[in-house]
Amino acid sequence: MLLPIVKYGDKVLREKSKPVSSVTPALRKLAEDMIETMHAAEGVGLAAQQVGRREALFVVDVPPDCMKDPEVRAFNAPIRMPLVAFNPTIVSSEGSQRDSEGCLSFPGMSGHVTRPFEVILSCLDIDGNPQVINARGLLARAILHELDHLNGVLYVDHLSAVEKLTMSGKLKKLAKANGGAR
């Protein structure tokens, strides 16, 4: 089932997620609906806050052909997509990458964000099994972007002052259309 995607300005985007005690059938259904919604919107990730929920859950689906570097593509290949992560935490990170990011909650907008190049993620999968995932490149970026959502942090918070100033008019208009919270 397609879920409505919350846009910038809605206060839920600034709220922190709550850990799940166990992965129930209802939470599995939520994850499946989020995957369907993400694919329909042509996104690579979606966090629970972006569909108005507060569970510590995100989904990511980075197609192999989106990973430019063949070495990174090969490194990430064993990770089953779409990735479903309940109660995700970053165990460690290293390196640095800077690239353009967009967000389904900020339609038609993007900006340059610096993030670690490699991360180790600990989470529960869709069946409630503990997982440790080592990801690089775009997959690492997507994981960090979605994890930020679970902490009430938005990609625009990472933009340079110049980029924020350039986007300020669009951000104000989008916030006003969606409840006014920033």
C-alpha positions in Angstrom: 0.0 0.0 0.0 1.4 3.4 -0.9 1.8 5.7 2.0 1.7 9.6 1.8 5.2 11.0 2.1 5.6 13.8 4.7 7.2 17.0 3.3 9.5 19.5 5.0 7.6 21.7 7.4 5.7 18.8 9.1 6.9 18.5 12.7 7.3 14.7 12.6 10.5 15.1 10.5 12.2 16.8 13.5 11.1 14.1 16.0 13.4 11.3 17.1 12.3 7.7 16.5 11.5 5.2 19.2 13.2 1.8 19.2 11.0 -1.2 18.5 10.8 -4.0 21.1 10.3 -6.7 18.5 9.6 -6.9 14.7 5.9 -7.7 14.6 3.8 -8.6 11.5 2.4 -5.1 11.6 5.9 -3.6 11.5 6.9 -6.0 8.6 3.8 -4.7 6.7 4.9 -1.1 7.4 8.4 -1.9 6.0 6.9 -3.5 2.9 4.6 -0.5 2.4 7.6 1.8 2.8 9.5 -0.1 0.2 6.5 0.1 -2.2 6.2 3.9 -1.5 9.9 4.5 -1.9 10.0 2.6 -5.3 6.8 4.5 -6.5 8.5 7.8 -5.7 11.8 6.7 -7.3 13.7 7.2 -4.1 16.7 5.1 -2.8 15.7 5.4 0.9 12.8 6.2 3.2 12.6 6.6 7.0 9.5 6.0 9.2 9.3 9.8 9.9 8.8 10.4 6.2 5.5 8.5 6.3 4.4 10.1 9.6 5.6 7.3 11.9 8.0 7.2 14.8 9.4 3.7 14.8 13.2 3.3 14.4 12.9 1.9 10.9 14.3 2.8 7.5 14.4 1.1 4.1 17.1 1.6 1.4 17.3 0.2 -2.1 20.4 1.2 -4.1 20.4 -0.5 -7.5 23.9 -1.8 -8.4 24.0 0.4 -11.5 23.7 3.5 -9.3 27.1 2.8 -7.8 29.6 4.3 -10.1 32.8 2.7 -8.7 33.0 -1.0 -9.7 35.1 -1.7 -6.6 32.4 -0.2 -4.3 29.6 -2.0 -6.3 31.5 -5.3 -5.7 32.0 -4.5 -2.0 28.3 -3.8 -1.5 27.1 -6.7 -3.6 26.5 -9.2 -0.8 24.0 -6.8 0.9 20.5 -7.9 0.1 18.3 -5.1 -1.4 16.0 -3.7 -0.4 17.6 -3.2 3.0 15.2 -3.0 5.9 16.8 -1.7 9.2 15.0 -1.7 12.5 16.7 0.0 15.5 19.7 0.9 13.3 22.9 2.3 14.8 26.3 3.1 13.3 29.0 1.0 14.9 31.8 2.8 13.1 32.5 5.0 10.1 35.6 6.1 8.2 36.7 8.1 5.2 34.9 11.0 3.5 32.7 11.6 0.5 31.0 14.7 -0.8 28.1 14.5 -3.3 24.7 15.8 -4.1 21.8 14.6 -2.0 18.1 15.0 -2.5 15.2 13.8 -0.3 11.7 12.6 -1.0 10.5 15.1 1.8 12.1 18.0 -0.2 10.8 17.5 -3.8 12.8 19.1 -6.5 15.6 20.2 -4.2 19.2 18.9 -3.6 22.5 20.0 -2.1 26.0 18.8 -1.5 26.6 16.9 1.7 29.8 15.4 3.1 29.4 12.1 4.8 31.7 9.1 5.7 32.7 6.9 2.8 32.2 3.6 4.8 30.0 2.6 7.6 29.3 -0.4 9.7 25.6 -0.6 10.6 24.0 -2.7 13.3 20.3 -3.4 13.0 17.4 -5.9 13.0 16.3 -7.1 9.6 12.7 -7.6 8.5 12.5 -10.9 10.3 13.9 -9.4 13.5 17.3 -11.0 13.2 20.4 -9.0 14.2 22.6 -7.9 11.3 25.9 -6.1 11.0 26.3 -4.5 7.6 29.5 -2.9 6.2 28.6 -0.5 3.3 30.6 1.9 1.2 29.9 4.8 -1.2 26.3 5.6 -2.2 24.9 2.8 0.0 26.8 4.2 3.1 25.5 7.7 2.2 21.9 6.5 1.9 22.1 4.6 5.2 23.4 7.8 7.0 20.8 10.0 5.3 18.0 7.7 6.5 19.5 7.3 10.0 19.6 11.1 10.3 15.9 11.1 9.7 15.4 8.8 12.6 17.3 11.3 14.8 15.2 14.3 13.5 18.1 15.6 11.4 17.5 16.6 7.8 20.0 16.7 4.9 19.6 20.5 4.7 21.1 20.7 8.2 24.4 19.5 6.6 24.5 22.1 3.8 26.9 25.0 3.7 25.7 28.4 4.7 25.8 29.5 1.1 23.6 26.5 -0.1 21.2 27.1 2.8 20.9 30.8 1.8 20.4 29.9 -1.8 17.6 27.5 -0.9 16.0 29.6 1.8 13.1 30.9 -0.3 12.1 27.4 -1.4 12.5 26.0 2.1 10.3 28.7 3.6 7.7 28.1 1.0 7.8 24.3 1.4 7.7 24.6 5.2 4.7 27.0 5.1 2.8 24.6 2.8 3.4 21.7 5.3 2.7 23.1 8.7 5.3 25.8 9.1 7.7 23.9 11.5 11.4 24.1 10.6 
